[in-house]
Amino acid sequence: MSIDRFQVIPAAYVVLRRDHEVLLQLRRGTGYMDGHWACAAAGHVEAGESVHAAAAREAREELGIAIDLADLVGLTGMHRTNGTGEAIDERVDWFFECRRWSGTPALQEADKAADLRWFPLGGLPDPVVPHELVVLSALAAGHVPAVTAYGFGDASADA
């Protein structure tokens, strides 16, 4: 028996913190939000992989650093949409904060990022990927909700 079920695409984001600063990368060559600043490490969760393992893998692949899974602190789970209605439109993003790692963060995928810089949470660059800006702004304000919705247009979304 075949059952058509609604599906979302999971992704993991790592917000590297150094005191009151966050590490961001300038996207390029990806076809999505190129020219926008974004979390320094993020990407899709692969089949059979936990969201924690995905976050650590993305940090290793994109920044060349090692993260102990115990050092990933959950910030929020975000359900988001661009409102296109396409099968791959809706996402569930898991944002983690990390204040400890091994190695020095450096761009590992120069074809996907043009720059990597530390920014104060109170002085983020422009533009930042909009759904990521929601989380970074909440972090700067001192309160990140456990669950965030983005793009749905209801009162709980886009907070």
MDAnalysis code that builds the backbone (N, CA, C; Angstrom):
import MDAnalysis as mda
import numpy as np

u = mda.Universe.empty(477, n_residues=159, atom_resindex=np.repeat(np.arange(159), 3), trajectory=True)
u.add_TopologyAttr("name", ["N", "CA", "C"] * 159)
u.add_TopologyAttr("resid", np.arange(1, 160))
u.add_TopologyAttr("resname", ["MET", "SER", "ILE", "ASP", "ARG", "PHE", "GLN", "VAL", "ILE", "PRO", "ALA", "ALA", "TYR", "VAL", "VAL", "LEU", "ARG", "ARG", "ASP", "HIS", "GLU", "VAL", "LEU", "LEU", "GLN", "LEU", "ARG", "ARG", "GLY", "THR", "GLY", "TYR", "MET", "ASP", "GLY", "HIS", "TRP", "ALA", "CYS", "ALA", "ALA", "ALA", "GLY", "HIS", "VAL", "GLU", "ALA", "GLY", "GLU", "SER", "VAL", "HIS", "ALA", "ALA", "ALA", "ALA", "ARG", "GLU", "ALA", "ARG", "GLU", "GLU", "LEU", "GLY", "ILE", "ALA", "ILE", "ASP", "LEU", "ALA", "ASP", "LEU", "VAL", "GLY", "LEU", "THR", "GLY", "MET", "HIS", "ARG", "THR", "ASN", "GLY", "THR", "GLY", "GLU", "ALA", "ILE", "ASP", "GLU", "ARG", "VAL", "ASP", "TRP", "PHE", "PHE", "GLU", "CYS", "ARG", "ARG", "TRP", "SER", "GLY", "THR", "PRO", "ALA", "LEU", "GLN", "GLU", "ALA", "ASP", "LYS", "ALA", "ALA", "ASP", "LEU", "ARG", "TRP", "PHE", "PRO", "LEU", "GLY", "GLY", "LEU", "PRO", "ASP", "PRO", "VAL", "VAL", "PRO", "HIS", "GLU", "LEU", "VAL", "VAL", "LEU", "SER", "ALA", "LEU", "ALA", "ALA", "GLY", "HIS", "VAL", "PRO", "ALA", "VAL", "THR", "ALA", "TYR", "GLY", "PHE", "GLY", "ASP", "ALA", "SER", "ALA", "ASP", "ALA"])
u.atoms.positions = np.array([
    [0.827, -1.166, 0.000],
    [0.000, 0.000, 0.000],
    [0.885, 1.246, 0.000],
    [0.679, 2.100, -0.937],
    [1.452, 3.330, -1.049],
    [0.724, 4.475, -0.352],
    [1.428, 5.183, 0.496],
    [0.840, 6.318, 1.207],
    [1.631, 7.570, 0.848],
    [0.944, 8.547, 0.292],
    [1.592, 9.828, 0.017],
    [1.552, 10.658, 1.294],
    [2.711, 10.984, 1.787],
    [2.802, 11.787, 3.003],
    [3.549, 13.065, 2.703],
    [3.157, 14.079, 3.409],
    [3.852, 15.350, 3.347],
    [5.259, 15.148, 3.895],
    [6.260, 15.753, 3.257],
    [7.639, 15.608, 3.704],
    [8.298, 16.971, 3.811],
    [9.199, 17.093, 4.767],
    [10.012, 18.294, 4.893],
    [11.478, 17.891, 4.776],
    [12.314, 18.843, 4.456],
    [13.743, 18.599, 4.306],
    [14.458, 19.125, 5.551],
    [15.207, 18.279, 6.268],
    [15.899, 18.722, 7.476],
    [17.295, 19.274, 7.172],
    [17.679, 20.288, 7.942],
    [19.019, 20.870, 7.828],
    [19.526, 21.231, 9.215],
    [20.842, 21.295, 9.348],
    [21.497, 21.668, 10.603],
    [22.319, 22.928, 10.380],
    [22.241, 23.852, 11.334],
    [22.974, 25.120, 11.293],
    [23.816, 25.234, 12.553],
    [25.054, 25.683, 12.399],
    [25.939, 25.887, 13.548],
    [26.249, 27.371, 13.657],
    [25.852, 27.951, 14.785],
    [26.165, 29.345, 15.084],
    [27.395, 29.318, 15.993],
    [28.568, 29.533, 15.390],
    [29.789, 29.570, 16.189],
    [29.835, 30.889, 16.941],
    [30.077, 30.813, 18.260],
    [30.098, 32.001, 19.110],
    [31.486, 32.219, 19.680],
    [31.897, 33.451, 19.715],
    [33.123, 33.894, 20.381],
    [32.708, 35.130, 21.172],
    [32.483, 34.962, 22.471],
    [31.929, 36.026, 23.313],
    [30.618, 36.522, 22.706],
    [30.562, 37.779, 22.297],
    [29.330, 38.348, 21.732],
    [29.383, 38.419, 20.206],
    [30.232, 37.585, 19.599],
    [30.368, 37.568, 18.143],
    [29.915, 36.225, 17.573],
    [29.515, 36.271, 16.306],
    [29.161, 35.058, 15.565],
    [29.977, 35.022, 14.281],
    [30.276, 33.818, 13.823],
    [31.030, 33.641, 12.584],
    [30.052, 33.418, 11.440],
    [30.173, 34.266, 10.400],
    [29.295, 34.166, 9.240],
    [30.114, 34.016, 7.966],
    [29.513, 33.372, 6.973],
    [30.136, 33.248, 5.657],
    [29.296, 34.006, 4.639],
    [29.944, 34.526, 3.618],
    [29.266, 35.217, 2.530],
    [29.046, 34.209, 1.408],
    [27.787, 33.873, 1.142],
    [27.437, 32.834, 0.166],
    [27.731, 33.288, -1.260],
    [28.192, 32.340, -2.078],
    [28.343, 32.582, -3.515],
    [28.366, 31.241, -4.246],
    [27.892, 31.274, -5.479],
    [27.972, 30.095, -6.339],
    [27.080, 28.937, -5.950],
    [26.109, 29.154, -5.055],
    [25.252, 28.056, -4.614],
    [23.896, 28.058, -5.303],
    [23.495, 29.214, -5.832],
    [22.173, 29.338, -6.426],
    [21.087, 29.651, -5.423],
    [21.448, 29.761, -4.143],
    [20.485, 30.112, -3.106],
    [21.081, 31.200, -2.219],
    [20.470, 32.353, -2.226],
    [20.859, 33.473, -1.366],
    [22.324, 33.871, -1.538],
    [22.852, 33.703, -2.736],
    [24.215, 34.165, -2.992],
    [24.282, 35.674, -2.735],
    [25.387, 36.129, -2.151],
    [25.541, 37.531, -1.802],
    [24.986, 37.869, -0.426],
    [24.448, 36.879, 0.277],
    [23.944, 37.065, 1.634],
    [24.914, 36.417, 2.624],
    [24.998, 37.003, 3.796],
    [25.756, 36.409, 4.893],
    [24.903, 35.327, 5.535],
    [25.552, 34.272, 6.018],
    [24.845, 33.119, 6.570],
    [25.685, 32.488, 7.677],
    [25.047, 31.619, 8.444],
    [25.789, 30.868, 9.462],
    [26.992, 30.222, 8.799],
    [28.092, 30.193, 9.514],
    [29.348, 29.720, 8.939],
    [29.301, 28.259, 8.509],
    [28.468, 27.462, 9.169],
    [28.352, 26.050, 8.803],
    [26.885, 25.650, 8.834],
    [26.424, 25.083, 7.743],
    [25.036, 24.615, 7.663],
    [24.899, 23.690, 6.469],
    [23.908, 22.800, 6.550],
    [23.655, 21.934, 5.414],
    [22.601, 20.893, 5.726],
    [22.234, 20.146, 4.710],
    [21.187, 19.141, 4.841],
    [21.645, 17.957, 5.683],
    [20.705, 17.405, 6.408],
    [20.923, 16.168, 7.144],
    [20.821, 15.029, 6.136],
    [21.775, 14.134, 6.165],
    [21.781, 13.000, 5.237],
    [21.006, 11.832, 5.830],
    [20.517, 10.951, 4.980],
    [19.764, 9.778, 5.423],
    [20.579, 8.984, 6.439],
    [19.945, 8.613, 7.538],
    [20.602, 7.817, 8.569],
    [21.511, 8.609, 9.487],
    [21.558, 9.921, 9.331],
    [22.446, 10.782, 10.115],
    [21.615, 11.582, 11.119],
    [22.096, 11.690, 12.350],
    [21.396, 12.534, 13.319],
    [21.668, 13.997, 12.987],
    [20.788, 14.865, 13.442],
    [20.973, 16.289, 13.197],
    [22.254, 16.789, 13.880],
    [22.614, 16.201, 15.014],
    [23.854, 16.572, 15.704],
    [25.077, 16.188, 14.864],
    [25.054, 14.971, 14.350],
    [26.166, 14.511, 13.509],
    [26.259, 15.361, 12.241],
    [25.111, 15.756, 11.687],
    [25.112, 16.608, 10.494],
    [25.753, 17.959, 10.800],
    [25.435, 18.534, 11.952],
    [26.015, 19.830, 12.329],
    [27.536, 19.721, 12.438],
    [28.015, 18.683, 13.106],
    [29.464, 18.498, 13.254],
    [30.122, 18.244, 11.899],
    [29.466, 17.454, 11.049],
    [30.013, 17.171, 9.711],
    [30.109, 18.444, 8.889],
    [29.060, 19.254, 8.899],
    [29.079, 20.500, 8.132],
    [30.187, 21.433, 8.627],
    [30.401, 21.502, 9.928],
    [31.475, 22.331, 10.468],
    [32.842, 21.841, 9.991],
    [33.003, 20.537, 9.951],
    [34.262, 19.948, 9.463],
    [34.441, 20.231, 7.975],
    [33.393, 20.002, 7.176],
    [33.488, 20.180, 5.727],
    [33.643, 21.646, 5.317],
    [32.906, 22.540, 5.965],
    [32.898, 23.935, 5.536],
    [33.949, 24.801, 6.210],
    [34.361, 24.411, 7.438],
    [35.280, 25.262, 8.206],
    [36.572, 24.573, 8.609],
    [36.649, 23.253, 8.447],
    [37.855, 22.526, 8.816],
    [38.062, 22.398, 10.316],
    [36.977, 22.448, 11.091],
    [37.092, 22.337, 12.547],
    [36.386, 21.074, 13.030],
    [36.755, 20.642, 14.227],
    [36.118, 19.485, 14.854],
    [35.272, 19.970, 16.022],
    [34.037, 19.484, 16.061],
    [33.118, 19.828, 17.146],
    [32.707, 18.555, 17.853],
    [32.815, 18.558, 19.168],
    [32.297, 17.463, 19.979],
    [30.782, 17.639, 20.037],
    [30.027, 16.584, 19.794],
    [28.571, 16.687, 19.783],
    [28.022, 17.254, 21.089],
    [28.706, 17.011, 22.199],
    [28.262, 17.533, 23.494],
    [28.367, 19.053, 23.565],
    [29.138, 19.663, 22.679],
    [29.295, 21.117, 22.674],
    [28.267, 21.824, 21.795],
    [27.382, 21.077, 21.160],
    [26.301, 21.666, 20.373],
    [25.104, 21.913, 21.290],
    [24.731, 23.168, 21.432],
    [23.610, 23.551, 22.287],
    [22.449, 23.961, 21.386],
    [21.334, 23.284, 21.527],
    [20.175, 23.591, 20.696],
    [19.653, 24.999, 20.937],
    [19.444, 25.739, 19.855],
    [18.870, 27.082, 19.945],
    [17.388, 27.063, 19.605],
    [17.047, 26.535, 18.431],
    [15.655, 26.477, 18.005],
    [15.495, 25.473, 16.879],
    [14.307, 24.958, 16.757],
    [13.896, 24.206, 15.589],
    [12.987, 25.130, 14.797],
    [13.279, 25.300, 13.523],
    [12.494, 26.219, 12.686],
    [11.779, 25.462, 11.578],
    [10.465, 25.632, 11.510],
    [9.687, 25.134, 10.383],
    [9.490, 26.328, 9.469],
    [9.931, 26.198, 8.227],
    [9.857, 27.359, 7.328],
    [9.390, 26.977, 5.940],
    [8.919, 27.999, 5.249],
    [8.463, 27.845, 3.873],
    [8.762, 29.116, 3.098],
    [8.905, 28.954, 1.802],
    [8.987, 30.112, 0.904],
    [7.638, 30.354, 0.246],
    [6.659, 29.507, 0.568],
    [5.310, 29.683, 0.071],
    [5.100, 29.316, -1.381],
    [6.002, 28.517, -1.950],
    [5.869, 28.164, -3.364],
    [4.910, 27.001, -3.594],
    [4.685, 26.186, -2.556],
    [3.845, 25.013, -2.710],
    [4.552, 23.841, -3.359],
    [5.813, 24.019, -3.745],
    [6.578, 22.934, -4.354],
    [6.902, 21.864, -3.318],
    [7.126, 20.663, -3.787],
    [7.368, 19.529, -2.890],
    [8.569, 19.748, -1.967],
    [9.565, 20.486, -2.414],
    [10.760, 20.681, -1.585],
    [10.772, 22.039, -0.888],
    [9.657, 22.719, -0.865],
    [9.615, 24.065, -0.316],
    [9.718, 24.113, 1.203],
    [9.034, 23.244, 1.909],
    [9.025, 23.333, 3.367],
    [10.220, 22.610, 3.969],
    [10.784, 23.259, 4.988],
    [12.010, 22.774, 5.630],
    [11.851, 22.743, 7.141],
    [12.651, 21.922, 7.785],
    [12.823, 21.971, 9.235],
    [14.314, 22.151, 9.472],
    [14.636, 23.276, 10.095],
    [16.026, 23.636, 10.338],
    [16.312, 23.569, 11.829],
    [17.426, 22.957, 12.176],
    [17.847, 22.848, 13.574],
    [19.059, 23.751, 13.756],
    [18.919, 24.750, 14.599],
    [19.998, 25.701, 14.867],
    [20.670, 25.344, 16.191],
    [22.002, 25.265, 16.137],
    [22.804, 24.972, 17.317],
    [23.794, 26.102, 17.548],
    [24.050, 26.381, 18.819],
    [25.119, 27.296, 19.193],
    [26.306, 26.438, 19.614],
    [27.500, 26.907, 19.277],
    [28.712, 26.182, 19.667],
    [29.772, 27.192, 20.071],
    [30.324, 27.021, 21.267],
    [31.348, 27.932, 21.789],
    [32.721, 27.265, 21.930],
    [32.792, 25.946, 21.654],
    [34.068, 25.219, 21.746],
    [34.246, 24.342, 20.530],
    [35.457, 24.329, 19.990],
    [35.791, 23.491, 18.845],
    [37.293, 23.344, 18.790],
    [37.753, 22.424, 17.972],
    [39.185, 22.223, 17.756],
    [39.539, 22.704, 16.358],
    [40.657, 23.431, 16.260],
    [41.101, 23.951, 14.979],
    [40.711, 25.411, 14.814],
    [41.179, 25.983, 13.724],
    [40.879, 27.380, 13.410],
    [39.925, 27.411, 12.227],
    [38.735, 28.021, 12.412],
    [37.781, 28.068, 11.305],
    [38.374, 28.787, 10.086],
    [38.256, 28.157, 8.934],
    [38.731, 28.730, 7.672],
    [37.861, 28.183, 6.551],
    [37.661, 28.971, 5.520],
    [36.856, 28.520, 4.383],
    [37.477, 27.279, 3.751],
    [36.669, 26.251, 3.593],
    [37.110, 25.013, 2.968],
    [36.492, 24.839, 1.583],
    [35.422, 25.589, 1.308],
    [34.706, 25.468, 0.043],
    [34.608, 26.847, -0.608],
    [35.715, 27.303, -1.144],
    [35.784, 28.656, -1.720],
    [34.839, 28.850, -2.901],
    [34.369, 27.760, -3.489],
    [33.407, 27.877, -4.589],
    [31.993, 28.172, -4.086],
    [31.775, 28.023, -2.763],
    [30.449, 28.255, -2.185],
    [30.403, 29.443, -1.232],
    [31.553, 30.004, -0.913],
    [31.598, 31.137, 0.021],
    [32.734, 32.073, -0.376],
    [32.433, 33.365, -0.361],
    [33.409, 34.372, -0.770],
    [34.193, 34.944, 0.398],
    [33.655, 34.820, 1.622],
    [34.301, 35.443, 2.776],
    [33.822, 34.756, 4.046],
    [34.592, 34.904, 5.092],
    [34.281, 34.346, 6.411],
    [34.750, 35.369, 7.431],
    [33.825, 35.848, 8.280],
    [34.180, 36.891, 9.253],
    [33.379, 36.759, 10.538],
    [33.996, 37.265, 11.615],
    [33.312, 37.396, 12.895],
    [32.582, 38.734, 12.912],
    [31.339, 38.715, 13.408],
    [30.540, 39.926, 13.545],
    [29.930, 39.973, 14.937],
    [29.831, 41.175, 15.519],
    [29.103, 41.281, 16.792],
    [27.620, 41.007, 16.547],
    [26.978, 40.326, 17.483],
    [25.550, 40.046, 17.333],
    [24.745, 41.331, 17.176],
    [25.211, 42.402, 17.788],
    [24.514, 43.677, 17.682],
    [24.876, 44.465, 16.446],
    [25.728, 43.938, 15.585],
    [26.161, 44.643, 14.383],
    [26.324, 43.702, 13.212],
    [25.271, 42.972, 12.906],
    [25.324, 42.005, 11.808],
    [25.417, 42.720, 10.467],
    [26.039, 42.098, 9.480],
    [26.153, 42.709, 8.153],
    [24.808, 42.680, 7.422],
    [24.762, 43.330, 6.291],
    [23.552, 43.356, 5.472],
    [23.934, 42.991, 4.050],
    [23.231, 42.046, 3.462],
    [22.089, 41.295, 3.980],
    [22.503, 39.972, 4.615],
    [21.652, 39.487, 5.511],
    [21.783, 38.155, 6.100],
    [20.608, 37.338, 5.561],
    [20.825, 36.057, 5.299],
    [19.738, 35.175, 4.859],
    [18.560, 35.392, 5.815],
    [17.388, 35.761, 5.306],
    [16.282, 36.199, 6.171],
    [15.878, 35.254, 7.295],
    [15.734, 33.953, 7.025],
    [15.314, 33.063, 8.117],
    [16.426, 32.891, 9.152],
    [17.664, 33.004, 8.753],
    [18.764, 32.938, 9.704],
    [18.831, 34.215, 10.538],
    [18.498, 35.346, 9.917],
    [18.473, 36.620, 10.630],
    [17.466, 36.582, 11.773],
    [16.345, 35.892, 11.584],
    [15.352, 35.758, 12.654],
    [16.000, 35.128, 13.888],
    [16.762, 34.070, 13.692],
    [17.402, 33.369, 14.809],
    [18.525, 34.219, 15.414],
    [19.360, 34.813, 14.567],
    [20.465, 35.632, 15.076],
    [19.952, 36.859, 15.819],
    [18.881, 37.460, 15.354],
    [18.293, 38.617, 16.038],
    [17.714, 38.216, 17.389],
    [17.060, 37.057, 17.439],
    [16.529, 36.565, 18.711],
    [17.671, 36.268, 19.680],
    [18.761, 35.722, 19.174],
    [19.933, 35.445, 20.004],
    [20.504, 36.744, 20.554],
    [20.586, 37.769, 19.724],
    [21.086, 39.079, 20.162],
    [20.173, 39.692, 21.214],
    [18.863, 39.452, 21.095],
    [17.891, 39.998, 22.046],
    [17.865, 39.210, 23.359],
    [18.506, 38.037, 23.354],
    [18.596, 37.253, 24.582],
    [17.522, 36.210, 24.773],
    [16.663, 36.004, 23.777],
    [15.637, 34.973, 23.901],
    [15.345, 34.352, 22.540],
    [15.726, 33.084, 22.411],
    [15.432, 32.330, 21.192],
    [14.359, 31.311, 21.562],
    [13.186, 31.380, 20.920],
    [12.144, 30.403, 21.251],
    [12.563, 28.991, 20.857],
    [12.063, 28.004, 21.582],
    [12.413, 26.612, 21.305],
    [11.991, 26.194, 19.900],
    [10.859, 26.728, 19.439],
    [10.347, 26.417, 18.106],
    [10.012, 27.731, 17.414],
    [10.440, 27.848, 16.171],
    [10.208, 29.056, 15.383],
    [9.554, 28.666, 14.069],
    [8.607, 29.479, 13.624],
    [8.014, 29.294, 12.299],
    [8.402, 30.498, 11.459],
    [8.602, 30.267, 10.162],
    [9.007, 31.354, 9.272],
    [8.324, 31.187, 7.920],
    [7.703, 32.250, 7.453],
    [7.143, 32.265, 6.116],
    [5.692, 31.852, 6.005],
    [5.027, 31.556, 7.122],
    [3.654, 31.099, 7.081],
    [2.643, 32.232, 7.210],
    [3.085, 33.399, 7.674],
    [2.207, 34.557, 7.742],
    [1.220, 34.555, 8.882],
    [1.348, 33.640, 9.831],
    [0.449, 33.701, 10.988],
    [1.150, 34.418, 12.141],
    [0.457, 34.613, 13.217],
    [0.972, 35.423, 14.329],
    [2.217, 34.815, 14.972],
    [2.367, 33.493, 14.915],
    [3.524, 32.863, 15.558],
    [4.741, 32.824, 14.652],
    [4.530, 33.070, 13.382],
    [5.627, 32.981, 12.422],
    [6.390, 34.286, 12.340],
    [7.581, 34.190, 11.844],
    [8.421, 35.345, 11.548],
    [8.671, 36.219, 12.766],
    [8.625, 35.618, 13.950],
    [8.833, 36.386, 15.184],
    [10.244, 36.888, 15.317],
])
